Amino acid sequence: MTLIYIDTNVYLDFYQAAHDTVAIFDELYEVRESLVITEQTGIEFARNRNSRLSQLVANIKKVIP
């Protein structure tokens, strides 16, 4: 069986995607048995998630006065 590793930045990019990411989540769900998520990936995601969300809020505030 082939294993799939997705870098932390790819997961974080879901917060910045300008297109519909639901299809991507559907595809990830289909290969869920092959996904590998390391402890380091989880730590990096947790550490950077809040800053990505803050950036998203700031960008929305620029567009919507």
Residue, then its C-alpha position, 0 to 999 in steps of 0.5 A: m500500500t502506498l502511504i501519502y504524507i501531506d506537508t503542514n503548509v498544505y493543511l494550513d493553505f485550506y484556510q487561505a484557499a480562494h476556491d471550494t475545498v470541499a472536493i479536496f476534503d472528499e478526496l482526502y477522505e477517500v484515501r484516509e487509510s493511506l494518509v500519514i500525519t506525523e507528530q511534527t506535522g500536528i505540532e506545526f499545524a497547531r502552532n501556525r493555525n491561529s496566525r493563519l486564521s488571524q491573517l484570514v480575519a485581517n484580509i476579510k476586514k480589508v474587503i468588508p469595511 
